[in-house]
């Protein structure tokens, strides 16, 4: 208990002084301890548990409800003070509800408070607490509600699906999405749900299915894009985009017109989502979506998703024309853009590409720590879409930059298992191939590392050769290139020039 809660529990000076006197008495009996001028806590968790245990279930519920309702009554809604104690309020109400002590007439109010607490938890990267609040909110809602509670139902279910995905509870995510898709009144109200569904498909390696759904949604949004462009068509698209960007400066992007049309912003979001399956299946086509994003942004204004388009365009001119300066210019412009927009969710994503690109100007080891820090930032904002890319490049640069191989092996093994726990199957192929390269270089008997292959969930993959064959037979172009790169690197380092030349 601290002074903030005491102020809202006891509004009159007399009652507050009486309560504090009781707390001070407990301090004298060595039951509580006082920190500073106004914070009290039990001297031991066992004392707290014992005091709680002697209360009946009904009494517990009544006390929790009394505290929660007094906090609500005495704190002005939608103020900084109310927001500061939102978790205390909702925790007390939810605890009372657990013991069956609540008021049904207020359930919609309590559901809305849980929604607010859940969104606040997401803002501070506490996704487990967010899921707990969303579950409580949905329970209090007692099924989807239309009419005046439709918007709240929509927000509860789409947020519940998102945090279920972030907590890797895919079964629960699917339950929330099914209800959302069944009751949503229009296509627009399903879009947040589609985002979560597609991210889950991509995480589980269902690239073809994800790509079909993205293309369908883009078509519904009025965007027709060809992903079957030839290399010549990609080159033409990149050059026409370059000509367009030559007419503006980075300052025009950072400080210029903003994209206000919500439908165009949805288009850009799903165009960027298309990058992951395209990388896996048709890597060169990524530049088509990037160029389309840039052209829409130049015409209608820039937003946070414009940044990724600028970056991938930059990688395109780097790959085709070896134009390092053009690539660096627009990658750094993209980072400045998201910072100027205050796009907290996008900054780690855009930083990933800047770190990956840095080796064209800086030593490989220069960005190792930045990649490690950015991994943490991506986790903090819940960006599981780009997290695997950052992890793969950290592992690859750890191997190539002269880092102690034993250290690299331990760090990369930890990341590999983390990706598995997060169900990011996209990352596993490249990371396993890279990890086996490290094991071979340090002289480990990597045949004993077969359990690593089991992380893929495919009993037919038990060796690097079978891993490569899996990628080729499933037409996973990006991962196939990764596997060949690792073989080339090993052949080069072992001075087996003939084998290296084959790759």
N, C-alpha and C positions, 0 to 999 in steps of 0.2 A: 504494500500500500504506500502510495506517495501523496504529496500535497495536491497534485492535479486531480487524482481520483477523489480524494477526501473533499475537495472543493465542490465537486458535482454530486457527491453522495449526501453531503450535509450542507445545505445552503445557508442556514442561519448560524451566526457565530456561536451561539449557545450550544446547539447540537454538535457542532464541529468540535468545540472545546471539550465537550463531554466524551465524545468518541476518542479524541486524542489522549484524554486522561486515562481511558481504559487501555489504550495501546501502551502508554507509558507504564501502567501498572503491570502489564504482561512483560515489559522489558525488565522491570524490577524482579520478576519471578523467573527470569532467564528463559522465558518462552519465546519472546521476540528479541530482536536486536535492532538498534536504531542506527541508520547511516545518515550522516549530515544532520540537517535540521528537521527533516520531515519524511524520510523514507524508512519504512518498517518492513521486516521480513522475519520468518521463523529462523531460529538458530540452527535448526536441523530439519531436513525433509521428513524424517520419521515423526517429529512432533506435528508437522503440518498434516501428514497422513493420518496420524492418530486422532487429531482434532476433527478431521473430516469424517473418519470412520464412525465415530460415536453418534453422528447425526443420522436420522432416518432418511430414507430415499425421498420422502415427501418434503422433509425439512430442507434437504439439500436443494431440491428443485425450487422451493419457495424462496430460499435465500438468494439463489442465483437470479431468479426472476425479479426479486425486489431490487437487487443491485443494478441489473440491466435496465429496468424501467426508470429507476431514479437517475441513472446516467443519461438516458434519453430525454427525460423530462427537464433536466436542469442544464443541459448543454444545447445551445442553439444549433439547429441543423444547418448543414452546408457552410460551416465556418471552419477556420483553421483549428480552433479548439476542439470542435466535434470530430474533425478528421484525425486529430492527434489521439483520440481515445476510441476510435472506431473499432479496433480489435478488442479492447476491453468490453465494450458494449456487446458486440456480436458473440464473443466467447461466453459471456454470462447468459445471454438469451438462448444460445444453442445448448448450453449445459442444462438450463432449466427445461428445455424441450426434451432433452434426453431422459429426464426424470418424469416426464409427462406433465410438467407444470408450465402452462402457457395459456394464451388466450387465442382461440382460433380466429376471432375477428381481426386480430393483428398479424396473422400469418403472412399476408401479402407485404405488410410493412417490414416484417422480419426478413422475408425473402429478398426484398430490395436492399436491406442492410447487408445481408450476406453477399449479394452481388457487388456492392460497393467495397466490402472488405476483401473480396476475392480479387477485384481489379487492382486495389491498392497493393495486395500481396504480389501480384504480377509485376507491378511497377518497381517493387524492391527485390524482384527476382526470387521470391519465396514461392515456388510453384507447388510445393507440397501443401502448404497452408492454403494456397489459392484453391486447390482441388477440394480440400476439406470444406471450405466455405461454399464452393459451388454445389457440392453434394447436399449440404444443409439447405441451401437456397432452393434447389430443385425439390427437395423433400417437403419444404414448407409450402412451395407452390402447389404441391399435390396434383401433379399432372399439368400438361400444357393449358394455359388460360388464354382465351381470346378476349375480344372487347377491350376494355381499358387496360388490361394487363398483358396484351399481346406483345408490346415492345419489350417489357420486362422478361417475358417468357423467351422471346427471341434472343435477348442478350444473355440470359442465364444459360440456355442450352448451347449457344455457339461458344461462349466462354468456357463452359464445362467441357465441351468437346476438345477445345484447344488445350486446356491444362491437363486433361486426361492423356492427350498425345504427348505433351511435354514430360509427363510422369511415366511414359511408356505403358500406360494401361489402355492398350488398343481395343480390347473388348468393350470397356466402358465407353471409350470414345465412339465406337460404332453404335452403341445403344443411344447415346445422345444425338448423334447425327441422324439416325433413322427417325427419331421423333421430330427433329428439326426439319428434315426434308419433307416429312409427312404433313406438317402443319404450317410451314412457311407459306405466306400468301402469294408471293411472287418470286421471280428469278433473282431479283436483287437481294432479297432476304436470305437466299441460299448461298450467296457468294462467299461469305466468311466460312461457312461449313465446307464448301468445295475446296477452299484453300487448305483447310486442315486435312480433309480426306486425301487430297493429292499429295501433300507432304508425307503423309503416312504411307501411301503407296510407294513413293520414291524411296523412303527410308528402308522399305522392305524389298527393294530391288524390282518392283513391278513397273518397269520403265515404259513398256509398250502400252499397258493399260492407262498409266498416268498421262502419257502423251496424247492418247486418244481423247481423254476427258478434257485436257487443257485445250486441245484444238476445237472441241465441241463448244466449250465455254467461250473461247475467243470468237467463234463464229456467231454465237448468240449475242456477243458484245459488239458485233459489227466489224470484226477484224478477220480478214482472210489473209493468211500468210502461207507461202509455199516453203515447206521444209525439205523439198527434194531438189533444191537448186544445185546446179553443177558447179565445180570449182571456178569455171569462167564466170558464171553468173554471180557467184559470191564476190569475185574480184571486182566486177563492174559495180556491184552494190557498195562495196567498200570505197571505191574511188569516187562514186557520186556523193557518198556521205562525207568523204574528206573534202570535196569541193564545197559542200554546204558549210562545213565547220570552218573552212578557211575564211568565210565571210563574217565570222563572229570571233570574239576573244573569250578567254576563260572568265574575265570579269563580267562579260555579258551573261554567262551561264550562272555564275555565283550570285550576282546582284540583279539579274534580269527578271523577266516575266515569269510568274508562277502558274502552273497548270491548275485551273480551277474546276474544270469539267470532271465530275466524279466518275463518269463512264470511261473517259479517256484514262483516268488513273487506274481504274480496274483493268483496262486493257494492258497497260504497262506492267501491272503486277503479274498478270498471267503470262505475258510475254517473257518476263524474267524467270517465272517458274518453269517455263519450257526449256531453260538452259540445261537443267540437270539431265533429263532424259535425252536431250540432243547430244550432250557430251558423251553419254554412254553409247548412243546408237549412231549418231551422225554428227560428229564433232564440228565439221566445217560449217554446218548449217546454223551454229550458234551466232555466227556473225550476221546472218540475215535478220535474226530477231533483234540483235543489237542495233543494226542500222535502222530498222523500222522504229525502234524506240527513240533513237536520236532524232530522226526526221520528225516524228510526232512531237517531240519535246521542243525542237527549234520552232516549229509552227505554232504550237499551242501553249508553250510555257514549260518550265522544268519543275520536276518534283523529285522526291527521294529515289524513286525507281529509275529515273533518268540516269542516275549516277552509274548504275550497273551497266546500262547500255553504252555509256561513254567509255567505260573501262574495257568492255569486251570488244567494242570497236577498236580501241587502242591496241589490244592484243592482236586483232586481225591485221592491222597495217604493220605491226611488228613481224608477224609470221610471214606475210606476203611480200613486204617491201623492206624488211629489216630497218624500219624507221623507228629507232629507239626513242628519239626525242619527241616524236608525235605521240607515241604510246605513253611516255612518261607525263607529257603535258596534260593529256586528258584524264589520266588516272589520278593525278594530283588535283586536278580541277574537280573531279568527282568527289574526292574526299572533302575538299573545301565546300562543295555544294551541300553535302549532307550535314556538315557542321553548321553551316549558315542557316539551314532549315531547322536545326535542333532535333534532327531525326535520330534519336537515341538508339532505336532498334537497328538502324542501317549503318551506323558508324563502324562497328566491328566488322560487318560484312564487307564494306568498301575497303577497310584497312587491310583485310586479308589479301585482296588483290594487289594493293600497294606493296605489301611485304613480299609477296611472291615475285613481283616485278623487280624488286630492288637489286637482285643479283646482276642485272645488266649494268649497274653503275657502282655497286659496292661489293666487297668480298662476301662470299656465301655466309660466313659465320656472323656477319653484321646483323642479320635479322632473326637469328635463332631465338634469342630471348624475346623479341617482339612477337614472333609467332606463338611462343609459349604464353605470353601475357594475353594475346588476342584470343587464344583458346578459352581462357577464363572469361574474357569479356563476352564472347559468343554464348557461353553457357549462361552467363548472367542475364542476357536478354532473351534467352530461349531460342536462339537461331540454330536449330538443328539441321536446317537446310544447307548452310554453308560450313558448319562445324567440321564435317568429314574432309572437305577440301583443305581447310587449315591444318587438320591433323596429318593428312597425307603429305603435305609440303613440309611440315615440321620434321616428319620422319625422314623424308628424302634429303632435306638439307642437312639434317644431323649426320647422315651417312656421307654426304659429299664434301662437307666443309672441313674435314680433318679433325672432327670432334673425337674424343676418346670413344672407341667402339663399344666398350663395356657399358659406358654411361649411356650411349645412344641406344644400345640394346634394351637396357632397363626402362628408359623413358618411352621408347616406342612400344615395348610390350605392354606397359601400363595404358598407353593411349589405345592400343589395339583392343584390349579387354574392355576399356571404357566405351568404345564405339559399339562393342557387342552388347554391353549392358543397356546402352541407349537405343539398341535395335537399329543402328545405322549401317545396314548391310551394304550400302553403296561404298562405304569406305573400306570394307574388309578385304576385298580382292587386292587392291593396290597396296594396302598396308601389310598384308601377309606376304606378298611378293617382295616388298622392300625389307620386311623383317627377316625373311629367309636369306636375303643377300647379306645382311649384317651378321647373321649366325654363321654363314659360310666364311665370311672374312675373318671372324674371330676364331675360326677353327672348331666351331661347335659341331657335334654330330646332329645335324638338323633333321635327320630321319627320326630322331627321338622327339621332334617337335610336332609330330603328326596331329596331336590334339588341337593345334592352331587351326588346322583345316576343318575340324569339326565345328568351329565357330560359324562356318558358312551354312551349316544345316543341310549339307548335301553329302551323302555317304559315298558318292562316286568320286569325290575330290579328296585325294590323299597324298598328292605330290604336286610339285611345281608344274610338271608336264601336264598333269590332269587339270590343274588350275588354268593353264594357258589354253588347253583344248576346250574347256568349258566356256571361256571368254569368246573364243573363235566360233564355236558352234552356236552360241547364243547371239552372235554378231554384236558383242559389246566392244565397240571399237576403241573407246577411251581406255578401259582396263586392259585390253589386248596390247595397246601401245605401251602402257605402264609395264606390263610383264616383259615385253621385248626390250624396253629400256633397261630394266634391271639385269637382264641377261647380257646385254651389250656392255654394261658397266663392269660386270663381273669378268667377262672375257677380256676387256681392256686392262683391268687391274691385274689379271693373272697373265698378261702379255700373250694371250692366245689371239693373235691378230687375225688369223683365218676365220675363227669363229666370230670374232667381233665384226668382221667385214660382212658376214652373212646377215647380221641384224641391222 
